[in-house]
Amino acid sequence: MVRLLAAIFVLAIALTQALPHYLTGVWAWTHPPQVKQLEQLQALQKQGLTVPDWQPLSQETMRLGGHRWSVQQLVAPTVAPTPQLPPQLPTTDMTVVLMLRPQLENTDQPQIDWVNIGSEFGWTADGDRWIEFSAPSPAGHSTLVQARFLRYWDHSQTYAAVQWYAQSNGGSANASRWFWADQVSQWRDRQRMPWVAVNLLIPIEPLGELDATRAIAQSLGQTVQSTLLATMLPSSNRLSP
């Protein structure tokens, strides 16, 4: 039912936009809109993302599943534990891995990125679930992210992973959410919906519990989403959910 309603909604927008083009004989898709942020997104793949309050240790590009990713190591500053310390802040040095696959061409679309990551490194994945967090945008509204939250592990390391496709009106680990948002953006605003695939890897105890890192995962995810909105994925009030 939800998919049917979404399809009807997109069709209604399409018909509304198509009528004037039918009358004039000039069709929008003869000159499809381009992604305005391609240069910034291409630079993101090569240079990585500057994340506030996290110190970069390294950055490189790595080919995974036929695509090139920016792979960064980030370390959090040490914060002395106190009763007033917010639970989302680490109390010891923590090195996380931030992997980003930005859109590089107008025709690029999200693919089976999450499957590629696990299989490429030979990791076992389990505990798959969803987490949500909100991130403020430069336009002044809050954007909702529905991310995949799971555990990756092998014989030497265990990670809590947070995965989503960041876009200017929020984000989701489900690629179809981007598809519908892109269709609406093209018909309504004559703009494309740029995207960045995000994979955060937070080290945890061997086969440790995911929920123990939920607060840190949400806090860091919020920071990454907000930084992308401010630099790579500028939003507008018309695109707010």
Secondary structure, 3 states (H helix, E strand, C coil): CHHHHHHHHHHHHHHHHHHHHHHHCCCHHHCCCCCCCHHHHHHHHHHCCCCCCCEEEEEEEEEECCEEEEEEEEECCCCCCCCCCCCCCCCCCCEEEEEEEECCCCCCCCCCHHHHHHHHHCCEEEEEEEEEEEEECCCCCEEEEEEEEEEEECCCCEEEEEEEEEECCEEECCHHHHHHHHHHHHHHHCCCCCEEEEEEEEEECCCCCHHHHHHHHHHHHHHHHHHHHHHCCCCCHHHCC
